[in-house]
C-alpha cells in the first residue's frame, strides 16, 4: 500500500514537472518569436528611415506609387483606404515625385480632413528641403488640425526645442507670431539644415 501511495506521489510530481517544463517551453518559444518579429520590424524601420528621396525609382516602385496616388485621390474609395494610401506614400515611397500629387491633395480644402492630414505627414517624410517651406505655408491653413500637424512636423524636423500651438483656441495674433518664429528659424537655418527622416517616422 505504501509503495502504491509512493508511486502515485512520484507520478504526481513528475506530471507537475512535465507540465511546468512544457509551459516554460511555450513561453520561451513565444519570446523567441516576439524577439524575431521585433528585430524584423526594427530592420524594416531602419531601412525605411534611410530611403533616399532622390533615388531612381524601380519600375515596381513607380507602379506602387501610381496605385497609391490613385487610391488617395479617388473619392469613391473608402476613407480608411485613402488614409492608408497617403500614409504609405510617405512611409514606403518617400520620393520627391510624390510631392506634387500630395500637395495637390493638401491644397484641396474640400478634401477630407483625414486625407489632407496624412498627405501633409507624408510630405514631411520626403527628405528634400523643399518640404519645409510647404510645412511653413500650412501653418496658416483654415483647418486647425492641419496647422497643428504642420507645427508638429516642424518641431520634429528642426530638433530646435521650439514648441507652439496652432489650435483655434489660441488667439490669431499669437498663432501669427508663432508662424513668424518658425519662418525666422528657417531663414536662419536653411543652408545648414540636415533632414533626418527618422524624426518624422515614429508616429502615423
C-alpha angles and dihedrals in degrees: 000000000000090000090053092050091046091049092049090048092051090046090054091050092049091049091050092049091048092051091048092050091048091049092049091048092053091050091050092049090050091049091049091049091048090049092051091048090048092051091047092050091047091052090048091050092048092050091049091051090055096055111133111224090206099050122121106262117232118233088255092052092048091052091046092050092048092051092048093049091050091051093046092051097040108100090192090067121089114273093239091053090051092048090050093048091054090046093052092049087064099037102038104027109022093172131148090239087069095058096080098052091041091051090047089056092044094051092055103095090189090060120106111278091230092054092048091048092054093043089055091048091050091051090053089056095059108100100229126108091230090076093067095067087048090056090047090052093054093054082087096050118135089236116079089206091058094043092051093046091052088050093049093051091048089051090054097043096044097050084201098128089237111147128187139155127229101182119132094255089065109090113256092238091055092049090050090052091050091050089051090053090053091050090048089051091053093047088054098043106031096102095048099034114128115200112226108189093189090070093066098037101073097077130048 
